[in-house]
Amino acid sequence: MKDLPKIILASKSPRRQELLRLMDVDFRIVLKEVDESYPDNLTPEEIAVYIAQKKAKAFNESVDDEIVLTADTIVSIEGHILGKPETTAHAAEMLQMLSGKVHKVVTGVCLLHKHQYNLFHDVSEVFFRKLTTQEINFYVEKYRPLDKAGAYGIQEWIGLTGIERINGSYTNVVGLPTEKLYQQLIRLV
């Protein structure tokens, strides 16, 4: 791989960190608090990109040579946007909504480099089999998915046992579309 400038990952997500490590990308983590609200009239794809760019804007004046990588993942089903659940009861409600249905996972990514915002997104369709209340409660209690959009991690028990198939990128569902990210990074250098 080409030599890349130093990368700042503006995410506390252990899944994004692990994906970058698996890609052999050197990075350091810098976090800034950002309001993740968005206008009501945006599509799921626009929401994810809007929030990713909003996160990157917090770094615009403080970096020059480094690449700042920000991302936001949302789950969309039947016109509803599912972010991170607030409680375990909320997580169980979200999983009940996803049970037996197909939903979209959208990750918006922003690469801030030399004061330019390089924006892209990826969309994957995820097909859940019908989940029982017992399965949902087991997962929520044992895995406590309060830090995950849609209240689940595809790489955890619920993904291994409840997801029938996906159309699109697996790593996008994890939280970072590594295939598209790689192509964007090599274009920057």
C-alpha positions, 0 to 999 in steps of 0.5 A: 500500500502507498505510504499514507499521511498520518491518520487521526481516527475520530471515533471511540468505536473499538470495531472501527479501530480493529478494522483499521488495524486489520487494514494495516493502517497506522492511526491515532485516536483523537476524540472531540464532542460533537452534536450529532443532530441533523435536519429532519428532511434528510435521507438515511444516506444524507444523515450518515454523511452529514454527521460524519462531516459535522464530526470532521468540521471539529478538526478543520482548524487543528490539522494540516498534513494528517488525514482525519477519519470520521464516520457515522453508522445508522440503521434504517427500517420502514422510514425509521432511523435507529441510532444507538439505544438509550436503554436496554428496553429501547434496545429490545424494542429496536431488535423486535422492530428488525426481527423478521425483516430487512433493513439498511445499514448506512455508514457515512465517512468523511476524510478531512485532508488539507482542509478538504472534505472527502465524503462517501457512504456505503449501504448494505441490506441486512436480513434478520430471521424472526427472533424470539423474545427470549433470544432478544432478551438474552442478547440485550442482557449479555451483550448490552448493545447500547453503543451500536446503531440499531442495537446490534453488532453483526460480529456478535452472537445476534449476528452469528445466529440471527442474520440470514444474509446481507447484500453489500459490504460486511465491514459497512455493517460493522461500522466502516466500509473498508473497501471504499475507504481503501480506495479513497485513501489511496486517491488522497496521496 
